[in-house]
């Protein structure tokens, strides 16, 4: 799954629930985003492994 698709999917879900979705910080190979009170690390690669993407979605649910 592309990184842009992962971010877009999370952003739409956050907007639907009226939760703030913001970038906290950027590292060399990853970004830390915050959705409400939950922080999640997203790899900065064009393609993100499907298992990793599902783990990110599960963390944010």
C-alpha positions as CSV (number, residue, x, y, z in Angstrom):
1,X,0.0,0.0,0.0
2,X,1.3,3.4,-0.8
3,X,2.2,5.8,2.0
4,X,-0.1,8.5,0.5
5,X,-3.0,6.0,0.6
6,X,-2.3,5.1,4.3
7,X,-2.3,8.8,5.3
8,X,-5.3,9.6,3.2
9,X,-7.3,6.7,4.8
10,X,-6.4,7.8,8.3
11,X,-7.1,11.5,7.5
12,X,-10.6,10.7,6.2
13,X,-11.4,8.5,9.2
14,X,-10.2,11.3,11.6
15,X,-12.3,13.9,9.8
16,X,-15.4,11.7,9.9
17,X,-14.9,11.4,13.7
18,X,-13.9,15.1,14.1
19,X,-10.5,14.1,15.5
20,X,-7.4,16.1,14.9
21,X,-4.7,14.4,12.7
22,X,-1.4,16.2,12.8
23,X,2.3,15.6,12.2
24,X,4.3,15.6,15.5
25,X,7.8,15.2,14.1
26,X,9.9,13.8,11.2
27,X,12.8,11.4,11.5
28,X,15.2,10.2,8.9
29,X,13.1,7.2,7.9
30,X,9.8,7.7,9.6
31,X,7.2,10.3,10.7
32,X,5.3,10.4,13.9
33,X,1.7,11.5,13.6
34,X,-0.9,12.0,16.3
35,X,-4.6,11.2,15.9
36,X,-6.4,12.4,19.0
37,X,-4.4,11.1,21.9
38,X,-2.8,8.2,20.0
39,X,0.7,8.6,18.4
40,X,1.7,6.4,15.5
41,X,4.9,6.0,13.5
42,X,4.6,5.8,9.7
43,X,7.6,4.7,7.6
44,X,8.6,7.3,5.0
45,X,8.7,4.9,2.1
46,X,6.7,5.0,-1.1
47,X,5.4,1.5,-0.5
48,X,4.4,0.3,3.0
49,X,4.0,-3.4,3.7
50,X,0.4,-4.5,4.0
51,X,1.0,-6.0,7.4
52,X,2.6,-2.8,8.7
53,X,-0.3,-0.7,7.3
54,X,-2.9,-2.9,9.0
55,X,-0.9,-2.6,12.3
56,X,-1.1,1.2,11.9
57,X,-4.8,1.1,11.3
58,X,-5.3,-1.3,14.3
59,X,-3.4,1.0,16.6
60,X,-5.5,4.0,15.7
61,X,-8.9,2.2,16.1
